[in-house]
Amino acid sequence: MKTVNATDVRHQFGTLMSSIKVDPVLIEKNGKPIAVMLSIEEFERLQELEDLWWGEQAKKAAEEGLLTEEETKTWLTERLNETSDY
């Protein structure tokens, strides 16, 4: 995967637009990865894979038994409390 720093993206945008048809481009800022440019075809393929994955997760959840509304609220509240502790 080609790597470009964020400043160079402005100067090489046209070239990068052509190259993402072949491979995604990693964009770095201060030497750290911050984004990836990729073709719309690759983006749509990844979206489709994600949709399939979530569908499988839903099937597994249904097979294992779903939480009631109250159990869901309790679970979400606990997760929110965990994140607010940071």
N, CA, C and O atoms as a Maestro MAE file, in Angstrom:
{
 s_m_m2io_version
 :::
 2.0.0
}

f_m_ct {
 s_m_title
 :::
 protein
 m_atom[344] {
  # First column is atom index #
  i_m_mmod_type
  r_m_x_coord
  r_m_y_coord
  r_m_z_coord
  i_m_residue_number
  s_m_chain_name
  s_m_pdb_residue_name
  s_m_pdb_atom_name
  i_m_atomic_number
  :::
  1 25 0.853 -1.175 0.000 1 A "MET " " N  " 7
  2 3 0.000 0.000 0.000 1 A "MET " " CA " 6
  3 2 0.897 1.235 0.000 1 A "MET " " C  " 6
  4 15 1.847 1.332 0.777 1 A "MET " " O  " 8
  5 25 0.583 2.153 -0.866 2 A "LYS " " N  " 7
  6 3 1.324 3.403 -0.938 2 A "LYS " " CA " 6
  7 2 0.996 4.255 0.284 2 A "LYS " " C  " 6
  8 15 -0.147 4.283 0.741 2 A "LYS " " O  " 8
  9 25 2.006 4.948 0.812 3 A "THR " " N  " 7
  10 3 1.825 5.838 1.951 3 A "THR " " CA " 6
  11 2 2.211 7.262 1.551 3 A "THR " " C  " 6
  12 15 3.252 7.481 0.932 3 A "THR " " O  " 8
  13 25 1.359 8.228 1.914 4 A "VAL " " N  " 7
  14 3 1.585 9.632 1.581 4 A "VAL " " CA " 6
  15 2 1.301 10.459 2.825 4 A "VAL " " C  " 6
  16 15 0.370 10.158 3.571 4 A "VAL " " O  " 8
  17 25 2.099 11.503 3.055 5 A "ASN " " N  " 7
  18 3 1.786 12.349 4.206 5 A "ASN " " CA " 6
  19 2 0.668 13.324 3.823 5 A "ASN " " C  " 6
  20 15 0.461 13.626 2.648 5 A "ASN " " O  " 8
  21 25 -0.033 13.797 4.822 6 A "ALA " " N  " 7
  22 3 -1.235 14.609 4.611 6 A "ALA " " CA " 6
  23 2 -0.954 15.867 3.790 6 A "ALA " " C  " 6
  24 15 -1.786 16.272 2.977 6 A "ALA " " O  " 8
  25 25 0.177 16.472 3.988 7 A "THR " " N  " 7
  26 3 0.515 17.681 3.227 7 A "THR " " CA " 6
  27 2 0.644 17.379 1.735 7 A "THR " " C  " 6
  28 15 0.190 18.158 0.896 7 A "THR " " O  " 8
  29 25 1.262 16.252 1.411 8 A "ASP " " N  " 7
  30 3 1.456 15.884 0.009 8 A "ASP " " CA " 6
  31 2 0.155 15.495 -0.698 8 A "ASP " " C  " 6
  32 15 0.084 15.522 -1.927 8 A "ASP " " O  " 8
  33 25 -0.866 15.138 0.071 9 A "VAL " " N  " 7
  34 3 -2.145 14.765 -0.544 9 A "VAL " " CA " 6
  35 2 -2.675 15.919 -1.395 9 A "VAL " " C  " 6
  36 15 -3.185 15.696 -2.493 9 A "VAL " " O  " 8
  37 25 -2.556 17.141 -0.897 10 A "ARG " " N  " 7
  38 3 -3.039 18.306 -1.657 10 A "ARG " " CA " 6
  39 2 -2.306 18.446 -2.986 10 A "ARG " " C  " 6
  40 15 -2.907 18.777 -4.008 10 A "ARG " " O  " 8
  41 25 -1.012 18.192 -2.959 11 A "HIS " " N  " 7
  42 3 -0.199 18.373 -4.159 11 A "HIS " " CA " 6
  43 2 -0.311 17.205 -5.133 11 A "HIS " " C  " 6
  44 15 -0.092 17.371 -6.333 11 A "HIS " " O  " 8
  45 25 -0.651 16.026 -4.622 12 A "GLN " " N  " 7
  46 3 -0.690 14.822 -5.455 12 A "GLN " " CA " 6
  47 2 -2.102 14.266 -5.637 12 A "GLN " " C  " 6
  48 15 -2.268 13.111 -6.029 12 A "GLN " " O  " 8
  49 25 -3.105 15.073 -5.358 13 A "PHE " " N  " 7
  50 3 -4.474 14.551 -5.327 13 A "PHE " " CA " 6
  51 2 -4.862 13.855 -6.631 13 A "PHE " " C  " 6
  52 15 -5.414 12.754 -6.597 13 A "PHE " " O  " 8
  53 25 -4.591 14.463 -7.752 14 A "GLY " " N  " 7
  54 3 -4.945 13.862 -9.035 14 A "GLY " " CA " 6
  55 2 -4.278 12.522 -9.246 14 A "GLY " " C  " 6
  56 15 -4.915 11.564 -9.685 14 A "GLY " " O  " 8
  57 25 -2.991 12.452 -8.932 15 A "THR " " N  " 7
  58 3 -2.251 11.192 -9.056 15 A "THR " " CA " 6
  59 2 -2.815 10.142 -8.107 15 A "THR " " C  " 6
  60 15 -2.966 8.977 -8.476 15 A "THR " " O  " 8
  61 25 -3.124 10.560 -6.882 16 A "LEU " " N  " 7
  62 3 -3.675 9.625 -5.900 16 A "LEU " " CA " 6
  63 2 -5.029 9.092 -6.335 16 A "LEU " " C  " 6
  64 15 -5.339 7.920 -6.120 16 A "LEU " " O  " 8
  65 25 -5.837 9.953 -6.948 17 A "MET " " N  " 7
  66 3 -7.149 9.514 -7.431 17 A "MET " " CA " 6
  67 2 -6.996 8.393 -8.455 17 A "MET " " C  " 6
  68 15 -7.801 7.462 -8.482 17 A "MET " " O  " 8
  69 25 -5.986 8.477 -9.282 18 A "SER " " N  " 7
  70 3 -5.726 7.423 -10.265 18 A "SER " " CA " 6
  71 2 -5.198 6.163 -9.599 18 A "SER " " C  " 6
  72 15 -5.583 5.055 -9.972 18 A "SER " " O  " 8
  73 25 -4.320 6.324 -8.616 19 A "SER " " N  " 7
  74 3 -3.693 5.148 -8.015 19 A "SER " " CA " 6
  75 2 -4.645 4.365 -7.115 19 A "SER " " C  " 6
  76 15 -4.455 3.163 -6.928 19 A "SER " " O  " 8
  77 25 -5.668 5.018 -6.551 20 A "ILE " " N  " 7
  78 3 -6.583 4.274 -5.668 20 A "ILE " " CA " 6
  79 2 -7.450 3.290 -6.439 20 A "ILE " " C  " 6
  80 15 -8.088 2.426 -5.837 20 A "ILE " " O  " 8
  81 25 -7.482 3.408 -7.757 21 A "LYS " " N  " 7
  82 3 -8.211 2.423 -8.565 21 A "LYS " " CA " 6
  83 2 -7.531 1.065 -8.487 21 A "LYS " " C  " 6
  84 15 -8.167 0.026 -8.668 21 A "LYS " " O  " 8
  85 25 -6.218 1.086 -8.213 22 A "VAL " " N  " 7
  86 3 -5.431 -0.147 -8.137 22 A "VAL " " CA " 6
  87 2 -5.241 -0.596 -6.689 22 A "VAL " " C  " 6
  88 15 -5.420 -1.772 -6.372 22 A "VAL " " O  " 8
  89 25 -4.881 0.334 -5.820 23 A "ASP " " N  " 7
  90 3 -4.585 0.032 -4.419 23 A "ASP " " CA " 6
  91 2 -5.007 1.191 -3.521 23 A "ASP " " C  " 6
  92 15 -4.929 2.349 -3.930 23 A "ASP " " O  " 8
  93 25 -5.452 0.892 -2.307 24 A "PRO " " N  " 7
  94 3 -5.730 1.972 -1.359 24 A "PRO " " CA " 6
  95 2 -4.451 2.754 -1.057 24 A "PRO " " C  " 6
  96 15 -3.349 2.245 -1.261 24 A "PRO " " O  " 8
  97 25 -4.595 3.979 -0.576 25 A "VAL " " N  " 7
  98 3 -3.463 4.828 -0.215 25 A "VAL " " CA " 6
  99 2 -3.604 5.207 1.259 25 A "VAL " " C  " 6
  100 15 -4.639 5.725 1.678 25 A "VAL " " O  " 8
  101 25 -2.565 4.948 2.032 26 A "LEU " " N  " 7
  102 3 -2.528 5.290 3.445 26 A "LEU " " CA " 6
  103 2 -2.045 6.730 3.582 26 A "LEU " " C  " 6
  104 15 -1.032 7.110 2.994 26 A "LEU " " O  " 8
  105 25 -2.766 7.521 4.354 27 A "ILE " " N  " 7
  106 3 -2.393 8.919 4.583 27 A "ILE " " CA " 6
  107 2 -1.908 9.048 6.027 27 A "ILE " " C  " 6
  108 15 -2.582 8.630 6.968 27 A "ILE " " O  " 8
  109 25 -0.722 9.639 6.176 28 A "GLU " " N  " 7
  110 3 -0.141 9.831 7.500 28 A "GLU " " CA " 6
  111 2 -0.020 11.314 7.829 28 A "GLU " " C  " 6
  112 15 0.141 12.156 6.946 28 A "GLU " " O  " 8
  113 25 -0.102 11.608 9.118 29 A "LYS " " N  " 7
  114 3 0.156 12.958 9.607 29 A "LYS " " CA " 6
  115 2 1.108 12.808 10.783 29 A "LYS " " C  " 6
  116 15 0.840 12.057 11.721 29 A "LYS " " O  " 8
  117 25 2.210 13.523 10.724 30 A "ASN " " N  " 7
  118 3 3.240 13.410 11.759 30 A "ASN " " CA " 6
  119 2 3.703 11.967 11.939 30 A "ASN " " C  " 6
  120 15 3.992 11.530 13.053 30 A "ASN " " O  " 8
  121 25 3.767 11.236 10.826 31 A "GLY " " N  " 7
  122 3 4.245 9.855 10.857 31 A "GLY " " CA " 6
  123 2 3.258 8.837 11.371 31 A "GLY " " C  " 6
  124 15 3.606 7.667 11.526 31 A "GLY " " O  " 8
  125 25 2.009 9.259 11.645 32 A "LYS " " N  " 7
  126 3 0.992 8.335 12.165 32 A "LYS " " CA " 6
  127 2 -0.134 8.196 11.151 32 A "LYS " " C  " 6
  128 15 -0.563 9.192 10.569 32 A "LYS " " O  " 8
  129 25 -0.625 6.967 10.926 33 A "PRO " " N  " 7
  130 3 -1.728 6.771 9.982 33 A "PRO " " CA " 6
  131 2 -2.992 7.474 10.464 33 A "PRO " " C  " 6
  132 15 -3.378 7.347 11.627 33 A "PRO " " O  " 8
  133 25 -3.643 8.225 9.552 34 A "ILE " " N  " 7
  134 3 -4.873 8.925 9.939 34 A "ILE " " CA " 6
  135 2 -6.053 8.587 9.040 34 A "ILE " " C  " 6
  136 15 -7.206 8.757 9.439 34 A "ILE " " O  " 8
  137 25 -5.772 8.103 7.815 35 A "ALA " " N  " 7
  138 3 -6.870 7.823 6.890 35 A "ALA " " CA " 6
  139 2 -6.382 6.909 5.779 35 A "ALA " " C  " 6
  140 15 -5.183 6.717 5.581 35 A "ALA " " O  " 8
  141 25 -7.347 6.354 5.061 36 A "VAL " " N  " 7
  142 3 -7.053 5.554 3.882 36 A "VAL " " CA " 6
  143 2 -7.973 6.015 2.764 36 A "VAL " " C  " 6
  144 15 -9.185 6.120 2.950 36 A "VAL " " O  " 8
  145 25 -7.392 6.289 1.605 37 A "MET " " N  " 7
  146 3 -8.186 6.596 0.409 37 A "MET " " CA " 6
  147 2 -8.338 5.292 -0.362 37 A "MET " " C  " 6
  148 15 -7.364 4.569 -0.571 37 A "MET " " O  " 8
  149 25 -9.567 4.995 -0.785 38 A "LEU " " N  " 7
  150 3 -9.783 3.793 -1.577 38 A "LEU " " CA " 6
  151 2 -10.872 4.027 -2.602 38 A "LEU " " C  " 6
  152 15 -11.659 4.967 -2.488 38 A "LEU " " O  " 8
  153 25 -10.910 3.177 -3.589 39 A "SER " " N  " 7
  154 3 -11.886 3.327 -4.670 39 A "SER " " CA " 6
  155 2 -13.299 3.076 -4.145 39 A "SER " " C  " 6
  156 15 -13.489 2.416 -3.123 39 A "SER " " O  " 8
  157 25 -14.269 3.607 -4.853 40 A "ILE " " N  " 7
  158 3 -15.669 3.383 -4.465 40 A "ILE " " CA " 6
  159 2 -16.017 1.900 -4.553 40 A "ILE " " C  " 6
  160 15 -16.809 1.395 -3.758 40 A "ILE " " O  " 8
  161 25 -15.428 1.213 -5.516 41 A "GLU " " N  " 7
  162 3 -15.685 -0.231 -5.653 41 A "GLU " " CA " 6
  163 2 -15.200 -0.987 -4.410 41 A "GLU " " C  " 6
  164 15 -15.894 -1.862 -3.892 41 A "GLU " " O  " 8
  165 25 -14.004 -0.637 -3.945 42 A "GLU " " N  " 7
  166 3 -13.468 -1.285 -2.751 42 A "GLU " " CA " 6
  167 2 -14.289 -0.914 -1.519 42 A "GLU " " C  " 6
  168 15 -14.543 -1.763 -0.664 42 A "GLU " " O  " 8
  169 25 -14.702 0.339 -1.424 43 A "PHE " " N  " 7
  170 3 -15.543 0.776 -0.314 43 A "PHE " " CA " 6
  171 2 -16.857 -0.014 -0.295 43 A "PHE " " C  " 6
  172 15 -17.282 -0.487 0.759 43 A "PHE " " O  " 8
  173 25 -17.492 -0.153 -1.449 44 A "GLU " " N  " 7
  174 3 -18.760 -0.887 -1.532 44 A "GLU " " CA " 6
  175 2 -18.566 -2.360 -1.191 44 A "GLU " " C  " 6
  176 15 -19.427 -2.973 -0.559 44 A "GLU " " O  " 8
  177 25 -17.431 -2.932 -1.611 45 A "ARG " " N  " 7
  178 3 -17.138 -4.335 -1.282 45 A "ARG " " CA " 6
  179 2 -16.992 -4.491 0.228 45 A "ARG " " C  " 6
  180 15 -17.518 -5.442 0.806 45 A "ARG " " O  " 8
  181 25 -16.286 -3.573 0.866 46 A "LEU " " N  " 7
  182 3 -16.120 -3.635 2.318 46 A "LEU " " CA " 6
  183 2 -17.451 -3.433 3.047 46 A "LEU " " C  " 6
  184 15 -17.713 -4.083 4.059 46 A "LEU " " O  " 8
  185 25 -18.292 -2.527 2.525 47 A "GLN " " N  " 7
  186 3 -19.621 -2.323 3.115 47 A "GLN " " CA " 6
  187 2 -20.446 -3.604 3.039 47 A "GLN " " C  " 6
  188 15 -21.127 -3.974 3.995 47 A "GLN " " O  " 8
  189 25 -20.376 -4.267 1.900 48 A "GLU " " N  " 7
  190 3 -21.121 -5.519 1.724 48 A "GLU " " CA " 6
  191 2 -20.633 -6.583 2.702 48 A "GLU " " C  " 6
  192 15 -21.435 -7.298 3.303 48 A "GLU " " O  " 8
  193 25 -19.309 -6.684 2.858 49 A "LEU " " N  " 7
  194 3 -18.752 -7.641 3.822 49 A "LEU " " CA " 6
  195 2 -19.201 -7.316 5.243 49 A "LEU " " C  " 6
  196 15 -19.523 -8.213 6.021 49 A "LEU " " O  " 8
  197 25 -19.219 -6.033 5.574 50 A "GLU " " N  " 7
  198 3 -19.664 -5.631 6.908 50 A "GLU " " CA " 6
  199 2 -21.139 -5.976 7.115 50 A "GLU " " C  " 6
  200 15 -21.520 -6.458 8.182 50 A "GLU " " O  " 8
  201 25 -21.961 -5.733 6.107 51 A "ASP " " N  " 7
  202 3 -23.383 -6.077 6.203 51 A "ASP " " CA " 6
  203 2 -23.564 -7.580 6.420 51 A "ASP " " C  " 6
  204 15 -24.391 -8.004 7.228 51 A "ASP " " O  " 8
  205 25 -22.783 -8.376 5.691 52 A "LEU " " N  " 7
  206 3 -22.859 -9.832 5.862 52 A "LEU " " CA " 6
  207 2 -22.439 -10.239 7.269 52 A "LEU " " C  " 6
  208 15 -23.056 -11.106 7.887 52 A "LEU " " O  " 8
  209 25 -21.372 -9.597 7.771 53 A "TRP " " N  " 7
  210 3 -20.896 -9.912 9.113 53 A "TRP " " CA " 6
  211 2 -21.961 -9.594 10.156 53 A "TRP " " C  " 6
  212 15 -22.223 -10.405 11.044 53 A "TRP " " O  " 8
  213 25 -22.583 -8.401 10.050 54 A "TRP " " N  " 7
  214 3 -23.623 -8.038 11.012 54 A "TRP " " CA " 6
  215 2 -24.823 -8.971 10.906 54 A "TRP " " C  " 6
  216 15 -25.460 -9.284 11.912 54 A "TRP " " O  " 8
  217 25 -25.133 -9.413 9.692 55 A "GLY " " N  " 7
  218 3 -26.214 -10.377 9.518 55 A "GLY " " CA " 6
  219 2 -25.923 -11.680 10.242 55 A "GLY " " C  " 6
  220 15 -26.806 -12.258 10.876 55 A "GLY " " O  " 8
  221 25 -24.676 -12.142 10.145 56 A "GLU " " N  " 7
  222 3 -24.277 -13.362 10.855 56 A "GLU " " CA " 6
  223 2 -24.340 -13.159 12.365 56 A "GLU " " C  " 6
  224 15 -24.752 -14.058 13.099 56 A "GLU " " O  " 8
  225 25 -23.934 -11.986 12.825 57 A "GLN " " N  " 7
  226 3 -24.006 -11.698 14.263 57 A "GLN " " CA " 6
  227 2 -25.457 -11.725 14.740 57 A "GLN " " C  " 6
  228 15 -25.746 -12.233 15.823 57 A "GLN " " O  " 8
  229 25 -26.356 -11.187 13.944 58 A "ALA " " N  " 7
  230 3 -27.784 -11.184 14.303 58 A "ALA " " CA " 6
  231 2 -28.320 -12.611 14.358 58 A "ALA " " C  " 6
  232 15 -29.092 -12.951 15.255 58 A "ALA " " O  " 8
  233 25 -27.913 -13.445 13.403 59 A "LYS " " N  " 7
  234 3 -28.345 -14.853 13.418 59 A "LYS " " CA " 6
  235 2 -27.851 -15.565 14.668 59 A "LYS " " C  " 6
  236 15 -28.599 -16.303 15.309 59 A "LYS " " O  " 8
  237 25 -26.579 -15.339 15.014 60 A "LYS " " N  " 7
  238 3 -26.026 -15.969 16.217 60 A "LYS " " CA " 6
  239 2 -26.774 -15.509 17.458 60 A "LYS " " C  " 6
  240 15 -27.092 -16.315 18.333 60 A "LYS " " O  " 8
  241 25 -27.053 -14.221 17.532 61 A "ALA " " N  " 7
  242 3 -27.766 -13.681 18.698 61 A "ALA " " CA " 6
  243 2 -29.155 -14.303 18.801 61 A "ALA " " C  " 6
  244 15 -29.598 -14.656 19.894 61 A "ALA " " O  " 8
  245 25 -29.838 -14.436 17.672 62 A "ALA " " N  " 7
  246 3 -31.177 -15.017 17.681 62 A "ALA " " CA " 6
  247 2 -31.119 -16.482 18.123 62 A "ALA " " C  " 6
  248 15 -32.001 -16.951 18.844 62 A "ALA " " O  " 8
  249 25 -30.085 -17.198 17.692 63 A "GLU " " N  " 7
  250 3 -29.944 -18.607 18.071 63 A "GLU " " CA " 6
  251 2 -29.614 -18.757 19.558 63 A "GLU " " C  " 6
  252 15 -30.038 -19.719 20.199 63 A "GLU " " O  " 8
  253 25 -28.857 -17.807 20.098 64 A "GLU " " N  " 7
  254 3 -28.452 -17.872 21.502 64 A "GLU " " CA " 6
  255 2 -29.522 -17.327 22.437 64 A "GLU " " C  " 6
  256 15 -29.444 -17.517 23.650 64 A "GLU " " O  " 8
  257 25 -30.503 -16.662 21.887 65 A "GLY " " N  " 7
  258 3 -31.549 -16.046 22.702 65 A "GLY " " CA " 6
  259 2 -31.297 -14.562 22.837 65 A "GLY " " C  " 6
  260 15 -30.188 -14.133 23.156 65 A "GLY " " O  " 8
  261 25 -32.319 -13.792 22.595 66 A "LEU " " N  " 7
  262 3 -32.194 -12.344 22.623 66 A "LEU " " CA " 6
  263 2 -32.472 -11.799 24.018 66 A "LEU " " C  " 6
  264 15 -33.157 -12.433 24.820 66 A "LEU " " O  " 8
  265 25 -31.938 -10.632 24.294 67 A "LEU " " N  " 7
  266 3 -32.211 -9.973 25.569 67 A "LEU " " CA " 6
  267 2 -33.585 -9.322 25.531 67 A "LEU " " C  " 6
  268 15 -34.065 -8.904 24.477 67 A "LEU " " O  " 8
  269 25 -34.197 -9.247 26.685 68 A "THR " " N  " 7
  270 3 -35.449 -8.504 26.778 68 A "THR " " CA " 6
  271 2 -35.132 -7.015 26.691 68 A "THR " " C  " 6
  272 15 -33.966 -6.624 26.732 68 A "THR " " O  " 8
  273 25 -36.163 -6.188 26.572 69 A "GLU " " N  " 7
  274 3 -35.951 -4.743 26.515 69 A "GLU " " CA " 6
  275 2 -35.254 -4.249 27.783 69 A "GLU " " C  " 6
  276 15 -34.342 -3.425 27.711 69 A "GLU " " O  " 8
  277 25 -35.677 -4.746 28.927 70 A "GLU " " N  " 7
  278 3 -35.076 -4.312 30.196 70 A "GLU " " CA " 6
  279 2 -33.621 -4.772 30.299 70 A "GLU " " C  " 6
  280 15 -32.766 -4.016 30.760 70 A "GLU " " O  " 8
  281 25 -33.334 -6.006 29.873 71 A "GLU " " N  " 7
  282 3 -31.958 -6.500 29.895 71 A "GLU " " CA " 6
  283 2 -31.066 -5.676 28.968 71 A "GLU " " C  " 6
  284 15 -29.907 -5.408 29.287 71 A "GLU " " O  " 8
  285 25 -31.606 -5.280 27.835 72 A "THR " " N  " 7
  286 3 -30.854 -4.454 26.887 72 A "THR " " CA " 6
  287 2 -30.529 -3.096 27.497 72 A "THR " " C  " 6
  288 15 -29.397 -2.623 27.391 72 A "THR " " O  " 8
  289 25 -31.521 -2.461 28.139 73 A "LYS " " N  " 7
  290 3 -31.292 -1.168 28.779 73 A "LYS " " CA " 6
  291 2 -30.224 -1.285 29.861 73 A "LYS " " C  " 6
  292 15 -29.347 -0.428 29.965 73 A "LYS " " O  " 8
  293 25 -30.296 -2.343 30.668 74 A "THR " " N  " 7
  294 3 -29.310 -2.555 31.729 74 A "THR " " CA " 6
  295 2 -27.921 -2.737 31.145 74 A "THR " " C  " 6
  296 15 -26.957 -2.142 31.627 74 A "THR " " O  " 8
  297 25 -27.817 -3.556 30.110 75 A "TRP " " N  " 7
  298 3 -26.522 -3.817 29.466 75 A "TRP " " CA " 6
  299 2 -25.930 -2.527 28.896 75 A "TRP " " C  " 6
  300 15 -24.748 -2.243 29.088 75 A "TRP " " O  " 8
  301 25 -26.764 -1.742 28.189 76 A "LEU " " N  " 7
  302 3 -26.291 -0.483 27.605 76 A "LEU " " CA " 6
  303 2 -25.858 0.507 28.685 76 A "LEU " " C  " 6
  304 15 -24.842 1.186 28.537 76 A "LEU " " O  " 8
  305 25 -26.618 0.588 29.757 77 A "THR " " N  " 7
  306 3 -26.280 1.490 30.860 77 A "THR " " CA " 6
  307 2 -24.941 1.103 31.470 77 A "THR " " C  " 6
  308 15 -24.116 1.966 31.768 77 A "THR " " O  " 8
  309 25 -24.725 -0.198 31.655 78 A "GLU " " N  " 7
  310 3 -23.445 -0.667 32.202 78 A "GLU " " CA " 6
  311 2 -22.288 -0.303 31.271 78 A "GLU " " C  " 6
  312 15 -21.240 0.141 31.739 78 A "GLU " " O  " 8
  313 25 -22.462 -0.485 29.965 79 A "ARG " " N  " 7
  314 3 -21.392 -0.150 28.998 79 A "ARG " " CA " 6
  315 2 -21.118 1.342 29.004 79 A "ARG " " C  " 6
  316 15 -19.960 1.756 28.952 79 A "ARG " " O  " 8
  317 25 -22.166 2.161 29.066 80 A "LEU " " N  " 7
  318 3 -21.988 3.604 29.104 80 A "LEU " " CA " 6
  319 2 -21.255 4.037 30.374 80 A "LEU " " C  " 6
  320 15 -20.402 4.924 30.337 80 A "LEU " " O  " 8
  321 25 -21.590 3.412 31.476 81 A "ASN " " N  " 7
  322 3 -20.915 3.729 32.733 81 A "ASN " " CA " 6
  323 2 -19.447 3.347 32.687 81 A "ASN " " C  " 6
  324 15 -18.607 4.046 33.253 81 A "ASN " " O  " 8
  325 25 -19.128 2.242 32.018 82 A "GLU " " N  " 7
  326 3 -17.738 1.825 31.870 82 A "GLU " " CA " 6
  327 2 -16.937 2.857 31.079 82 A "GLU " " C  " 6
  328 15 -15.804 3.171 31.442 82 A "GLU " " O  " 8
  329 25 -17.512 3.381 30.007 83 A "THR " " N  " 7
  330 3 -16.795 4.338 29.177 83 A "THR " " CA " 6
  331 2 -16.697 5.707 29.833 83 A "THR " " C  " 6
  332 15 -15.749 6.449 29.574 83 A "THR " " O  " 8
  333 25 -17.655 6.049 30.670 84 A "SER " " N  " 7
  334 3 -17.608 7.366 31.314 84 A "SER " " CA " 6
  335 2 -16.596 7.401 32.458 84 A "SER " " C  " 6
  336 15 -16.248 8.471 32.956 84 A "SER " " O  " 8
  337 25 -16.127 6.220 32.868 85 A "ASP " " N  " 7
  338 3 -15.123 6.153 33.922 85 A "ASP " " CA " 6
  339 2 -13.754 6.617 33.440 85 A "ASP " " C  " 6
  340 15 -12.862 6.854 34.254 85 A "ASP " " O  " 8
  341 25 -13.577 6.750 32.138 86 A "TYR " " N  " 7
  342 3 -12.256 7.133 31.578 86 A "TYR " " CA " 6
  343 2 -12.160 8.583 31.484 86 A "TYR " " C  " 6
  344 15 -11.138 9.107 31.042 86 A "TYR " " O  " 8
  :::
 }
 m_bond[343] {
  # First column is bond index #
  i_m_from
  i_m_to
  i_m_order
  :::
  1 1 2 1
  2 2 3 1
  3 3 4 2
  4 3 5 1
  5 5 6 1
  6 6 7 1
  7 7 8 2
  8 7 9 1
  9 9 10 1
  10 10 11 1
  11 11 12 2
  12 11 13 1
  13 13 14 1
  14 14 15 1
  15 15 16 2
  16 15 17 1
  17 17 18 1
  18 18 19 1
  19 19 20 2
  20 19 21 1
  21 21 22 1
  22 22 23 1
  23 23 24 2
  24 23 25 1
  25 25 26 1
  26 26 27 1
  27 27 28 2
  28 27 29 1
  29 29 30 1
  30 30 31 1
  31 31 32 2
  32 31 33 1
  33 33 34 1
  34 34 35 1
  35 35 36 2
  36 35 37 1
  37 37 38 1
  38 38 39 1
  39 39 40 2
  40 39 41 1
  41 41 42 1
  42 42 43 1
  43 43 44 2
  44 43 45 1
  45 45 46 1
  46 46 47 1
  47 47 48 2
  48 47 49 1
  49 49 50 1
  50 50 51 1
  51 51 52 2
  52 51 53 1
  53 53 54 1
  54 54 55 1
  55 55 56 2
  56 55 57 1
  57 57 58 1
  58 58 59 1
  59 59 60 2
  60 59 61 1
  61 61 62 1
  62 62 63 1
  63 63 64 2
  64 63 65 1
  65 65 66 1
  66 66 67 1
  67 67 68 2
  68 67 69 1
  69 69 70 1
  70 70 71 1
  71 71 72 2
  72 71 73 1
  73 73 74 1
  74 74 75 1
  75 75 76 2
  76 75 77 1
  77 77 78 1
  78 78 79 1
  79 79 80 2
  80 79 81 1
  81 81 82 1
  82 82 83 1
  83 83 84 2
  84 83 85 1
  85 85 86 1
  86 86 87 1
  87 87 88 2
  88 87 89 1
  89 89 90 1
  90 90 91 1
  91 91 92 2
  92 91 93 1
  93 93 94 1
  94 94 95 1
  95 95 96 2
  96 95 97 1
  97 97 98 1
  98 98 99 1
  99 99 100 2
  100 99 101 1
  101 101 102 1
  102 102 103 1
  103 103 104 2
  104 103 105 1
  105 105 106 1
  106 106 107 1
  107 107 108 2
  108 107 109 1
  109 109 110 1
  110 110 111 1
  111 111 112 2
  112 111 113 1
  113 113 114 1
  114 114 115 1
  115 115 116 2
  116 115 117 1
  117 117 118 1
  118 118 119 1
  119 119 120 2
  120 119 121 1
  121 121 122 1
  122 122 123 1
  123 123 124 2
  124 123 125 1
  125 125 126 1
  126 126 127 1
  127 127 128 2
  128 127 129 1
  129 129 130 1
  130 130 131 1
  131 131 132 2
  132 131 133 1
  133 133 134 1
  134 134 135 1
  135 135 136 2
  136 135 137 1
  137 137 138 1
  138 138 139 1
  139 139 140 2
  140 139 141 1
  141 141 142 1
  142 142 143 1
  143 143 144 2
  144 143 145 1
  145 145 146 1
  146 146 147 1
  147 147 148 2
  148 147 149 1
  149 149 150 1
  150 150 151 1
  151 151 152 2
  152 151 153 1
  153 153 154 1
  154 154 155 1
  155 155 156 2
  156 155 157 1
  157 157 158 1
  158 158 159 1
  159 159 160 2
  160 159 161 1
  161 161 162 1
  162 162 163 1
  163 163 164 2
  164 163 165 1
  165 165 166 1
  166 166 167 1
  167 167 168 2
  168 167 169 1
  169 169 170 1
  170 170 171 1
  171 171 172 2
  172 171 173 1
  173 173 174 1
  174 174 175 1
  175 175 176 2
  176 175 177 1
  177 177 178 1
  178 178 179 1
  179 179 180 2
  180 179 181 1
  181 181 182 1
  182 182 183 1
  183 183 184 2
  184 183 185 1
  185 185 186 1
  186 186 187 1
  187 187 188 2
  188 187 189 1
  189 189 190 1
  190 190 191 1
  191 191 192 2
  192 191 193 1
  193 193 194 1
  194 194 195 1
  195 195 196 2
  196 195 197 1
  197 197 198 1
  198 198 199 1
  199 199 200 2
  200 199 201 1
  201 201 202 1
  202 202 203 1
  203 203 204 2
  204 203 205 1
  205 205 206 1
  206 206 207 1
  207 207 208 2
  208 207 209 1
  209 209 210 1
  210 210 211 1
  211 211 212 2
  212 211 213 1
  213 213 214 1
  214 214 215 1
  215 215 216 2
  216 215 217 1
  217 217 218 1
  218 218 219 1
  219 219 220 2
  220 219 221 1
  221 221 222 1
  222 222 223 1
  223 223 224 2
  224 223 225 1
  225 225 226 1
  226 226 227 1
  227 227 228 2
  228 227 229 1
  229 229 230 1
  230 230 231 1
  231 231 232 2
  232 231 233 1
  233 233 234 1
  234 234 235 1
  235 235 236 2
  236 235 237 1
  237 237 238 1
  238 238 239 1
  239 239 240 2
  240 239 241 1
  241 241 242 1
  242 242 243 1
  243 243 244 2
  244 243 245 1
  245 245 246 1
  246 246 247 1
  247 247 248 2
  248 247 249 1
  249 249 250 1
  250 250 251 1
  251 251 252 2
  252 251 253 1
  253 253 254 1
  254 254 255 1
  255 255 256 2
  256 255 257 1
  257 257 258 1
  258 258 259 1
  259 259 260 2
  260 259 261 1
  261 261 262 1
  262 262 263 1
  263 263 264 2
  264 263 265 1
  265 265 266 1
  266 266 267 1
  267 267 268 2
  268 267 269 1
  269 269 270 1
  270 270 271 1
  271 271 272 2
  272 271 273 1
  273 273 274 1
  274 274 275 1
  275 275 276 2
  276 275 277 1
  277 277 278 1
  278 278 279 1
  279 279 280 2
  280 279 281 1
  281 281 282 1
  282 282 283 1
  283 283 284 2
  284 283 285 1
  285 285 286 1
  286 286 287 1
  287 287 288 2
  288 287 289 1
  289 289 290 1
  290 290 291 1
  291 291 292 2
  292 291 293 1
  293 293 294 1
  294 294 295 1
  295 295 296 2
  296 295 297 1
  297 297 298 1
  298 298 299 1
  299 299 300 2
  300 299 301 1
  301 301 302 1
  302 302 303 1
  303 303 304 2
  304 303 305 1
  305 305 306 1
  306 306 307 1
  307 307 308 2
  308 307 309 1
  309 309 310 1
  310 310 311 1
  311 311 312 2
  312 311 313 1
  313 313 314 1
  314 314 315 1
  315 315 316 2
  316 315 317 1
  317 317 318 1
  318 318 319 1
  319 319 320 2
  320 319 321 1
  321 321 322 1
  322 322 323 1
  323 323 324 2
  324 323 325 1
  325 325 326 1
  326 326 327 1
  327 327 328 2
  328 327 329 1
  329 329 330 1
  330 330 331 1
  331 331 332 2
  332 331 333 1
  333 333 334 1
  334 334 335 1
  335 335 336 2
  336 335 337 1
  337 337 338 1
  338 338 339 1
  339 339 340 2
  340 339 341 1
  341 341 342 1
  342 342 343 1
  343 343 344 2
  :::
 }
}
